[in-house]
Amino acid sequence: MQQYSYYPGCSLHSAHKGYDMSCRAVAEKLGCELIEIEDWNCCGATIYMSVKEITSLAIASRNLALAEQYPRDVVAPCSSCFTVLSKANRYLKNNRELDQKVNSCLAEAGLHYGGGVRVRHPLDVLTNDVGTEIIRTYVEKPLAGLKIANYYGCQIVRPERGFDDRENPTTMDDLFESLGAENVYFPMKVRCCGGMLMTTYEEVALKLSKELLECALENGADCIATTCPLCQMNLESYQDKINRAFGSKFEMPILFFTQVIGVALGIDEKTLGIDKNFYRCKKLEEIARSTAVAAGNGKPAPELVEA
């Protein structure tokens, strides 16, 4: 069993438990063990790095120092956490002066970070460590008939080339295609949803989110699958406000990509936290409640019961 250190971050332990639940459930189903970093702290979020650089780097690096005690990659599902931890990692490796200042801060807590941690996103782990061919052998409920708009958001593939293309990422598309789903045309897959502007310049953020929902709807999507808690919240929680502001009638389900994968793997909806989402995806519910097939061969599996 492949082991990873797991950094859930604040949002997965609070407003977005469905992401946490589905990440853990999918990993377990595929033979991966996520071991939560003991005594982790908030990453500081992306905005803090532009306010107090050394302090923000020290806050993020404390988590890296804790993780470095074990020879495992760190998996961070939240796009902001993934970006901040990756950025702190890169800054300290490339700037000796910053590294010394941050480690001086860490020393006050009896910690030191030597730069030995690799920060990963679960989409990267699933596609490049487990692999789509292996995941397909675990499929119990193919996603045939489900039309998905894959929304990567603006953080996990930027600013530097990581595990996917910065302008046209395809890992999630390839993964869902291998599970039987149809990926709709979605040219806004890396456009910003408005992010934290929803708390400062709401009218700007509402317009940005509206354009994403509009694009998905116009291209026939049954749902939007995302990798980011903030994107999920902006697109899902503000649909009523968007409808009032623009006279639209959106009722678009916004799912975490791990929730959709989990349904294909035969994991029940409650375990995946889908019941915590605001909008129901009827097509995905039909798939979840369909008769399971034996993983990988398409034959009926009597020992498996309906979810």
N, C-alpha and C positions, 0 to 999 in steps of 0.2 A: 504494500500500500504506500503510495507516494504521499509524503507529509509536507505541509506548508504551514508557516506561521500566518495567523489570520488577524488582520487589523480591520475590525468592522467599522470603526469610527462612530461618531456621535449619532448621526442620522439613522444608521441601521439599528441602533439600540433604542431608538425613540420613535420618530414618526414613520420610519420606513422598515418596520420589522419584517414585512413581507419579503423584502430583498434579502435580509439576513437569513430568514427561514429557508428561502428557496436556494440561496447559495450553499448553505450547509447541506440541504437535502440532496441537491444535484451532485455535489462533491462526494457525498457518502455513497450515493447510488453508483457512481463511476469509479469507486475505489480510491478516492482521494481523502486524506484526513486533514481537516482544517483545525489547527491548534491555536486557539485565541491567545494573543500576547498578554501575559499577565501584567496588570497594572498599567495598561496603555492609557495615554491621555489624548485629548483633542489635538488634531494635527495643526490647529491654528487657522485653518481655512485659507483660501487663496488671497483674500483681501488683506490679511494681516501682514503678509510678506512685503507689501508696498508701504507699510506704516512703520514697522520696527523690524528691520531685516535680521539683525543678530538674534533678537528675542524670538522671532518667528522661526528662524532656523534651529535654534536651540530646542524650542518646543517640539518641532517635528523630529529633530534628531534624537531626542530622548527615546522616542518609539523605535528608531532604528538601532539605537544602542541596546535597548532591551531585546530586540529581535536578534541582534548579532551574537547573542550568547548561545544560539542554536544554529546548526548548519542547514538552515532551510530558507527558501525564498519566502518573501512576504507577499501575501495576497491582500489587496485593498480594493474592495468592490466600488466604493464611492469614488466618482470621477474626481472630485475635489481632493479627497484624501490621497488618491493615487497620484495626482498631479503634484501636490505639495511634497509628499514623501520622495517622489522621484526627483523633483527640483532640488530639494535639500541635499539629496544624495549626490546629485551632479555638481552642485555648487561647491560642496566640501571636497569633492575629489579633484576639482579643477582650480581651487583657490586655497592655497596653503594658509594665507592670513585668516580667511574666514574659518577654515578648519580649526586653527589654533584658538580663535576667539570662542567658537562654539564649544569646543572641548573644554575650554576653561570654565564655561558655564556648567557643562555636564559634570565636571569634576566636583562641583559643590554638592552634587547628589550622589557622588561616588560612582559615576558612570564615565565611560569613554567610548567614542565611536570611531572605529578604524576603517570605515568605508567598505565593509565586506558584505553588505546586504544587497540583494537584488529585489527590487520592488516590481510586482506583477499585477496585472488586472486579471480577474477571473476569465474574461473573454480570451485573453492571451493564453492562459493556462489550458482552457478547454480546447482551443483550436490547435495549439502548438505542442502541448505536453500530452494530453489525452488523444486528441486527433479526431476529426470528423468521422473517419472510417470506423474507429473503435466505438465512438458514441452511437453510431448508427446500429451497431450490434445490440445495444441496450434498449432500442426503441420498442415500446409495447403498444403505443397508440400514435401511428403516423399522423402528421399534421396536414394531411391531404385536404384541400379545400380552404385552408386558412390563408388569408391574404394579409401580409405583414408589411408595414412601413418601418424599416429599420433605422432607428435614430441613435446615432453614436454621440451626438452632442459635440461641443467645441473643445473639450479638454483632453480626453484620453489618447488621442492621436497627435496632440500638439504640445509644445511648439516644435519638438524635434522628432525626426522619424523614429518611431518605436516599432511596435509589432504589426502595424498596419499603415496604409497610405494615409497621408495627412488630408488630402482633398477628396479622395474617393475610397474610403475604407470598405472592405468587402468581407471581412472575417465573419461577421454576424450573418450577412447574406448567405455566404457559403454554408454556414452551419445550419441555418434554417432550411435551406434548399435540400440539404442532405437528410433532413428530418421529414421532408415531404411537403413543406409549406411553399406558398408562392410569394416571392418578394416583389412587391409592387414598385413601380418607378417612383423614386423618392429623392429628387435632386437636392433636397434641403437637409440631407442626412447629417451634415456637420455644422449647420447654421445654429447660432445661439438662440436659446429659448427666452432670453432676457435675464436669466440668472438672478442675481441679487438686486437687479434693477426693480424687481417686483416690490421691493421694500422702500425704494427711493424715488424712482421715476416709473410709477406703475403703468401709466398710459403707454410708455415706450415698450415695456415688457409685455403688456397685454397684446399689443400689435404684433410683436415678434412671435409670441406663442400662437396667436390667431393664424398667422401665415403658415406655421408648421401644421396645425390641425387642418387647415384648408387644403394644403398640398396633399396630405394623406387621404383626406376624404375624396378629393377630386380624382385621385388615382385608384380608388376602389378598395382602400385598406379596411379590413375588419378591426384592426387594432394597430397601435404604435408600440413597438418594443424598444425599450431604452436601457442604457447601462448606467444612468445617473440619477440619484435620488432627487436632486434639485430640479432636473429636467422633468422627472416624473411628476413632482409636486406642481410645478408651474403649468404643465400641460393638462393635468387632471383636476387639481383643486380649483383652478381659476376658470374653468370652462363656463360656469354660470355668469361670472363677471364679464367674460369675453362675449358671451351671448347677449348680455344686456347692453354692452358698449357698442357692439357692431351689428346687432340685429340678427345674429347667426343662431343656429340651432344645433350646435355640436353636442354629441353624446358619445365621444370617441373613447373607447377603453385604452388606457395607458398602462402597459404591463412591463415589469422588469423582464429582461431577456431570459433570466434564469427561471422565472415562473413558466414561461412558454416551453422552454426545454424540459422542465420538470413534468409537464403534462405529457409530452411525448415519451418520457421515460416511465410513465405509469404511476407517478407519484400523485397522491390525492391532493385536491385543491386546497384543503384546509392546511395541510402540511406545508404547502407552498405559499401560504398567506394570501391567496387570491381573494379570499373573503374579506380582506382588509381594503381592497381596492374600491373606488367609488363607482366605476362603471363596469358593467358586466359585458364580457365578450361572448355572445351567444354561440358563435361557431366554435370557439375554444371549449366552451362548456359541453357542447355536443361531442366533441372529441374526447374530453375527459371522462364522459359518461358512457362512451362506447365500449364494446367488448374488446378486451385486450387481446393482442396476438403475441405469439412467442417471439421474444426479442430476436431480431435479425433475420427471421425467415418467413414472416408473414403468415404463419399457420396459427390456427386457434390454439390458445393455451388454457385449457379448462381449469387449471389450478389457480389462475389469476381471476380475481373478482372485479366487478365494475367499481370504479372510484365513486 
